[in-house]
Amino acid sequence: MATKLPSQRSLADSFGINRSTIISAIDELIADGLLETKVGSGTFVSNNTWNVLVASKQTDWKNYVRNGLHEPNLQTIQDINRYEADTTMIRLGTGELSPTLLPVKKIEQTMHSTAFDAHSLGYSDPKGDKRLRQSISDHLKEKGVTVSPSSLMVVSGGLQALQLIAVGLLQKGSLILHESPSYINSVHPFQSAGMHLTGLSKQSRETIPRQIKRINGKQKASLFYTVPTFNNPTNYTWTKEERLDLLSLCKKEQVPIIEDDVYGDLWFEKEPPPPLKSFDVDGLVLHIGSMSKTLSPGLRIGWIAGPMPVIERLADIKMQMDYGSSALSQQLVATWLSQGDYSKHLDWLRRELIARRDFTLALLNQYFEGIANWHIPQGGFYIWLELCKPIVNPTLFKLAIKEHLLINPGYIYEPNNHTHLRLSYSYASEEQLTYGIRTLSKIIRRLI
């Protein structure tokens, strides 16, 4: 039998409180399922087990958030991700093509002219659409990389490639070596999987191959991550000799290489040296490419090329994650590659980026002379701006935000880097670049 509560007046007298307080408390307990009312009979303690379970203590989601596997981004990175959605911000550091550089009309035409069938719109092969993989294989061959479609897999952008490698090939606690500063310090695919990262600087007295050898002699490194062509964020490009030295050393030390080549197609006046993968005869290199920096980030199409057993392992992991990349996007990219539209687009895009680079360099010469140094980019998106004093910190970031300027400070790519900014000429318009660079120089001159 359910226990009946005394009347509201009796409860108020017993506890020495107002009846209105009793009424509010009873209403809350009813809402929680702990009490129930019966018309004409009064209020009773609920003996419904399900009500009690539902009314149990609320889940502590804050505890789940604190203890999740993924490392949280730096606050500055979280702020950047949030402010990039604000259309009033001038995005001076965004590593993305301007909407005016996306071939929207041509993509629409391709979608209208592409014949789809039920098979092409279903789930694709675990490694990705066969036609697309053949087209990627042909594209890589033009860059000196010979890899069969069976040794290729399609991924949802370059970042997913890194995530798959982290969870599919490496053990928790593995040592990951990388160039410093590095893109992977601003995302956490390896850190979140429990890896330890060690940055290797080109400014060191030792070459990077010598640093790898020294470190590997003390603790076995699991792999070396590099963006050898138009590095993000420095825009540095490894010479052919540097690439061969790296491959030779890593072969001797048995340290696999992840080559992130997402900017490799964006050369300007002179083609860069061939990808590391083109020199790889031992299956040492996993080569990552993507359409995000050249065609459209929204398509979410990239690829990994490597030894077949590795690709099959990663494909199996990807099927556990998302069951394959977008069928529509795969069909579209396959058409662009196979029909020559991608090559034509690249020719146009390079000319546009050269014009943007030159415009930005002219602004830097006008407003940053005497307070910063920089190199002339030979491709890619970025100018690695080095200030004459270490003032790149959260204060500078916040002062820029107040002026509606969104910048990418050096410390998100390299801990304690307070002298650099990643400046991008690929996104903001000429008008925005003019206002943004002029205003940013005023802020910096005040701080200096």
Secondary structure, 3 states (H helix, E strand, C coil): CCCECCCHHHHHHHHCCCHHHHHHHHHHHHHCCCEEEECCCEEEECCCHHHHHHCCCCCCHHHHHHHCCCCCCCHHHHHHHHHCCCCCCEECCCCCCCHHHCCHHHHHHHHHHCCCCCCCCCCCCCCCCHHHHHHHHHHHHHCCCCCCHHHEEEECCHHHHHHHHHHHHCCCCCEEEEEECCHHHCCCCCCCCCCEEEEEECCCCCCHHHHHHHHHHHCCCCEEEECCCCCCCCCCCCCHHHHHHHHHHHHHHCCCEEEECCCCCCECCCCCCCCHHHHCCCCCEEEEEECCCCCCHHHCCEEEECCHHHHHHHHHHHHHHCCCCCHHHHHHHHHHHHCCHHHHHHHHHHHHHHHHHHHHHHHHHHHCCCCEECCCCCECCEEEEEECCCCCCHHHHHHHHHCCEECEEHHHCCCCCCCEEEEECCCCCHHHHHHHHHHHHHHHHHHC
